[in-house]
Amino acid sequence: MTGIDLGTYHVRVVLDDGDGFLAVWNTGRRYTHGTGSWHPLTAASVPPHWKSEDELAEAVEYAYSDDGNAGCDCNMRMSLDRAHQRPEQDDYLCGETLVITSLTLIRPDGTERALEVRR
């Protein structure tokens, strides 16, 4: 069963030094990127995934945890560079030295929901 389009959410990620960034989470239909063997302009349509805001919140909390891909230093440093409009590096160092102090889910209507920071 496919999910429903909850709209476009944003996630505010605040680090222990006060720096941070906003990330966009589109909950509607989207398209895959191409790969080396699959032409990037021949993308597949992917239906909405989440069935509720609670499911989305759980996914965001996991993504920014120590176990999630978005919580890794290399991905957060890339997000910070993009947020500050700095050139991206060719190779970001991976690790778990950056500490998230708060995560906030920002709904399409602008209201906010504090999320759990998982370590």
WOHU-V908059 format. One line per field, one symbol per residue. ss: DSSP state (a for helix, b for strand, c for the rest). burial: I if it has 24 or more other ideal C-beta (glycine too) atoms within 12 Angstrom, else O. A space follows every 10 residues. Layout:
ss->???
burial->???
This chain:
ss->cccccccbbb bbbbbccccb bbbbbbcccb bcccbccbcc ccccbbcccc ccaaaaaaaa aaacccccaa acaaaaaaaa aaaccccccc cccccccccb bbbbbbcccc cbbbbcccc
burial->OOOOOIOOII IIIIIOOOOI IOIOIOIOOO OOOOOOOOOO OOOOOOOOOI OOIOOIIOII IOIIOOOIOI IIOOIIIIII OOOOOOOOOO OOOOOOOIOI OOIIIIOOOO OOIOIOIOO
